[in-house]
Amino acid sequence: MNSQDVKNAVSGVLVVDKPVGMTSHDVVEIIRRGTGIRRAGHTGTLDPRASGVLVVLIGPAVRLSQYVAASDKRYQAIIRLGASTDTYDADGKFTRSEVPVNITEEEFRRVLKSFEGEIVQTPPPFSAVKVKGRKAYELARAGEEVELAPRKIKVYHLDVLEWAPPEVVIDVYCSSGTYVRSLANDLGNALGCGAYLVGLRRTKSGRFTLRDAVTLRRLQEAFQNGTWYQYLIPAAEALADWPAVELSADEVEEVRHGHRIPVRQGGEHSWVRAISGQGELVALMEQIEGENGEKLWQPRKVFFTTEPARE
């Protein structure tokens, strides 16, 4: 198999521990150059100031993006109490000057816990949320008033990891779309003293944690050595928390051509990932009812469209 055949056959996930100071797009570009594969994209932006788990999909696996991006996230956030900024982080201008913090850890924990559950959150004005076709931060930097619509998010768990006022380190386990900067700002308002984010590290994105991640420096070395494939995680693993249905060889042929197949396993689920006998992701399938009332799997997104690569 020549090198171009290998590149055409590559589909999977690279989980990178993004360093502070780079954009998520910068990391994707490094991966594109290093692998020689243009088809690559991340599943959830990390701000340049933030570090941690960045999930990058390679090849046909990019079509999983909408499903992987919707996964829950986990962060370690460093919050500074006693002041507020217009960006809700350390990059902004102070909107409330620094004051002494006279809050006990017990009081902080009580207010922190009030943010657990389904809550309504307004994204920061300096964010990538689109307003009339433009990113909010572009409007904000131009001095325009930015009004962003509140959105419902879920905060599953909040905990104090380190109490060293005026700085506090918290663990945030939340739904996709949650802005930790907004959480810090709202927390400061609830405490009455102001607060803003000074550090953020994503520790988990979907099923991937820092244990799955490779540092960007090590990955770049692997690009030079031609050993980067060791860090490539199979596409099927990106949705490992989805129920799986293993297909026979005949069913693989049917599904890869978009044909429905009878439900023989996994019938209690509405959506499943279809896996070949070799563990490759064949498709995402939805359960439907046929004309005669029989249960069928309808392929909605097919990934296994070429012949398996042969050595």
Summary of the structure (lengths in Angstrom):
residues: 311
radius of gyration: 22.6
end to end distance: 6.1
largest distance: 71.4
contacts: 966
relative contact order: 0.17
helix: 28%
strand: 35%
